Amino acid sequence: MGTVNILLTNDDGIDSPGLRAAAEALLPLGRLVIAAPLHQQTSMGRAQTGNPEACFQPVPYMVNETPVEAYSLEASPAAVVRHYFVTHPG
């Protein structure tokens, strides 16, 4: 069985404790990538808001002393996920 790819997002922003807790739980399960809103977007999960021309900003992110590929974007969670798959096809 190959490595499982996991994309983690949330609606509380890249710096939220809940995102970190989820990352800690998911890290042992496969290749983890985090793509989350720059700021809190509570109740905006499915909204398609944000600048469509915005670019992901890489974020230094460590989980249990392991570096994890992480990005933030000034957009809603759904727009962040859509943007991730547009910019990282395959």
C-alpha positions in Angstrom: 0.0 0.0 0.0 1.3 3.4 -0.9 1.6 6.5 1.2 -1.6 8.2 2.0 -1.7 12.0 1.1 -3.6 14.1 3.7 -4.6 17.7 3.1 -5.6 19.4 6.4 -7.6 22.6 6.6 -9.8 24.3 9.1 -11.9 27.5 9.6 -10.0 28.9 12.6 -6.8 29.9 10.8 -3.3 28.5 10.4 -2.3 29.3 14.0 -5.2 27.7 15.7 -4.6 25.1 18.5 -7.3 22.8 17.0 -5.4 22.7 13.7 -2.2 21.8 15.5 -4.0 19.0 17.5 -5.5 17.6 14.2 -2.0 17.7 12.6 -0.5 15.8 15.5 -3.1 13.1 15.2 -2.8 12.8 11.4 1.0 13.0 11.0 1.6 9.3 11.7 -1.0 8.3 9.1 0.7 9.6 5.9 2.1 12.6 4.1 0.5 15.6 5.7 0.1 19.0 4.0 -1.6 21.9 5.7 -3.4 24.6 3.8 -5.5 26.9 6.0 -6.9 30.4 6.0 -4.5 33.1 7.2 -7.0 34.3 9.8 -10.1 32.9 11.5 -13.0 32.2 9.2 -15.5 30.7 11.6 -18.8 29.7 9.8 -17.2 30.3 6.4 -16.3 26.7 5.7 -18.1 26.4 2.3 -18.0 30.0 1.3 -15.9 30.9 -1.7 -14.4 34.2 -0.5 -11.0 35.6 -0.9 -8.8 37.1 -3.6 -8.7 34.7 -6.6 -5.3 36.2 -7.5 -3.8 35.6 -4.0 -0.8 33.3 -3.7 -0.1 30.8 -1.0 2.4 31.9 1.6 4.6 29.1 2.9 4.4 28.8 6.7 7.1 27.2 8.9 5.2 24.5 10.7 6.5 21.8 13.1 4.5 19.0 14.5 6.2 16.9 17.2 9.6 18.2 16.0 8.8 17.1 12.4 8.6 19.8 9.7 5.3 19.8 7.8 4.6 21.4 4.5 2.1 24.2 5.3 0.6 27.2 3.5 -1.8 30.0 4.4 -4.0 32.1 2.2 -6.3 35.1 2.9 -9.5 33.2 1.9 -12.3 31.0 3.3 -11.5 27.3 3.9 -13.2 26.1 0.8 -11.4 28.7 -1.3 -8.1 27.6 0.3 -8.7 23.9 -0.7 -9.8 24.9 -4.2 -6.7 27.0 -4.6 -4.5 24.2 -3.3 -5.8 21.8 -5.9 -5.5 24.3 -8.7 -1.9 25.1 -7.8 -0.9 21.5 -7.0 -2.5 19.3 -9.6 -2.2 15.6 -9.4 
